[in-house]
Amino acid sequence: MSAKLKYTRAQYSRRSLNNVLEDIKAIEKTIKNTLAKDEHLNLIYEQLTSVPGLGPQTALQMIISSNEFKWITEPKNLRAMQVLRLSKQNQDKIGQRLGFQSLQTSV
């Protein structure tokens, strides 16, 4: 492969990567704007991300998977979510922040 062709391929790859990164930034901005507009959603998000080891993407996945926790009616439903594997301590922290007494109940 010629040096010119390698350079051209690398240049197109760099452009494609930059476009993907710009798309990600736009999506993240949209998510932040949505959270800022919805007080309840933002509260849930803040509560989840305050748990050590639980990041923004996981918090959003949990919110989406549980329909803003409307489908979670008792602690065992939260534990049954397959979004992530949490330690018992973090399960309890999430449950307490969302208003559950304790997640120590058996599944």
C-alpha positions as CSV (number, residue, x, y, z in Angstrom):
1,M,0.0,0.0,0.0
2,S,1.4,3.4,-1.0
3,A,2.2,6.0,1.6
4,K,-0.3,8.4,0.1
5,L,-3.1,5.8,0.4
6,K,-2.2,5.0,4.0
7,Y,-2.3,8.8,4.8
8,T,-5.7,9.1,3.1
9,R,-7.1,6.1,4.9
10,A,-5.8,7.5,8.3
11,Q,-7.2,10.9,7.5
12,Y,-10.7,9.5,6.7
13,S,-10.6,7.3,9.8
14,R,-9.7,10.3,11.9
15,R,-12.6,12.3,10.4
16,S,-15.0,9.4,11.1
17,L,-13.8,9.1,14.7
18,N,-14.2,12.9,15.2
19,N,-17.7,12.7,13.8
20,V,-18.6,9.9,16.2
21,L,-17.1,11.9,19.1
22,E,-19.1,15.0,18.1
23,D,-22.3,12.8,18.0
24,I,-21.6,11.5,21.5
25,K,-21.1,15.0,22.8
26,A,-24.4,16.1,21.2
27,I,-26.2,13.1,22.8
28,E,-24.6,13.8,26.2
29,K,-25.8,17.5,25.9
30,T,-29.3,16.4,25.1
31,I,-29.3,14.1,28.1
32,K,-28.1,16.9,30.4
33,N,-30.7,19.2,29.1
34,T,-33.4,16.6,29.6
35,L,-32.3,16.1,33.2
36,A,-32.2,19.8,33.8
37,K,-35.8,20.2,32.6
38,D,-37.2,17.4,34.7
39,E,-36.8,17.9,38.4
40,H,-37.9,14.4,39.4
41,L,-35.7,12.7,36.8
42,N,-32.8,14.8,37.9
43,L,-33.4,13.9,41.6
44,I,-33.3,10.2,40.8
45,Y,-30.2,10.6,38.6
46,E,-28.4,12.6,41.4
47,Q,-29.4,10.0,44.0
48,L,-28.0,7.1,41.9
49,T,-24.8,8.8,40.9
50,S,-24.1,9.7,44.5
51,V,-23.6,5.9,45.2
52,P,-19.8,5.1,45.0
53,G,-19.0,3.2,41.9
54,L,-22.2,3.9,40.1
55,G,-21.5,6.2,37.2
56,P,-23.7,8.3,34.8
57,Q,-24.2,5.6,32.2
58,T,-25.2,3.0,34.7
59,A,-27.6,5.5,36.4
60,L,-29.2,6.3,33.1
61,Q,-29.5,2.7,32.2
62,M,-31.2,1.9,35.5
63,I,-33.6,4.9,35.1
64,I,-34.5,3.8,31.6
65,S,-34.8,0.1,32.4
66,S,-37.1,0.7,35.3
67,N,-39.2,3.5,33.7
68,E,-37.9,6.0,36.1
69,F,-38.3,3.4,38.9
70,K,-42.1,3.3,38.4
71,W,-41.8,-0.4,37.8
72,I,-39.9,-1.0,41.0
73,T,-42.4,-1.5,43.7
74,E,-40.3,-3.3,46.3
75,P,-36.7,-3.9,47.1
76,K,-36.5,-7.3,45.5
77,N,-37.5,-5.8,42.1
78,L,-34.4,-3.5,42.3
79,R,-32.2,-6.4,43.2
80,A,-33.6,-8.4,40.2
81,M,-32.6,-5.8,37.7
82,Q,-29.9,-7.2,35.4
83,V,-28.5,-3.8,34.6
84,L,-25.5,-4.3,36.9
85,R,-24.1,-6.3,39.7
86,L,-24.1,-4.3,42.9
87,S,-22.6,-5.1,46.3
88,K,-25.2,-5.5,49.0
89,Q,-24.0,-2.2,50.5
90,N,-24.6,-0.3,47.3
91,Q,-28.0,-2.0,46.8
92,D,-29.0,-0.7,50.2
93,K,-27.7,2.8,49.5
94,I,-29.7,3.0,46.3
95,G,-32.8,1.6,48.0
96,Q,-32.6,4.0,50.8
97,R,-32.1,7.0,48.5
98,L,-35.1,5.9,46.5
99,G,-37.2,5.5,49.7
100,F,-37.0,1.7,50.3
101,Q,-36.5,0.7,54.0
102,S,-33.9,-1.9,53.3
103,L,-32.9,-4.3,50.5
104,Q,-31.9,-7.0,53.0
105,T,-35.1,-8.9,52.3
106,S,-34.7,-12.1,50.4
107,V,-35.3,-12.3,46.7
